[in-house]
Amino acid sequence: MKTCKKCLLREAAEEDTFSAVREKLDTIPTADKADETLYQSRLTACKTCDHLLSGVCMKCGCYVEFRAAWRRMKCPNVRERKW
């Protein structure tokens, strides 16, 4: 059975890892956190990216659900930024 790897952690069978990321999300200061609309928009864009593999951005090695939560972060794909 071939498994799709173009998904976010919360959609994959990576519950332990996603739980750890979710805990880290709670540590981001409110002033530094992207609002929910921006966050969801970024995640949607990440899901269309060829550099997404099992919730990890292969351009920078970050879990996209964590990177996208920081208000001032940018997509690490300098040539073709998704957000």
Buried (B, 14 or more C-beta within 10 A) or exposed (E): EEEEEBBBBBBBEBEEBBEBBBEEBEEBEEEEBBEEEBBEBBBEBBBEBEBBEBBBBBBEEBBBBBBBBBBEBEBBBEEEEBB
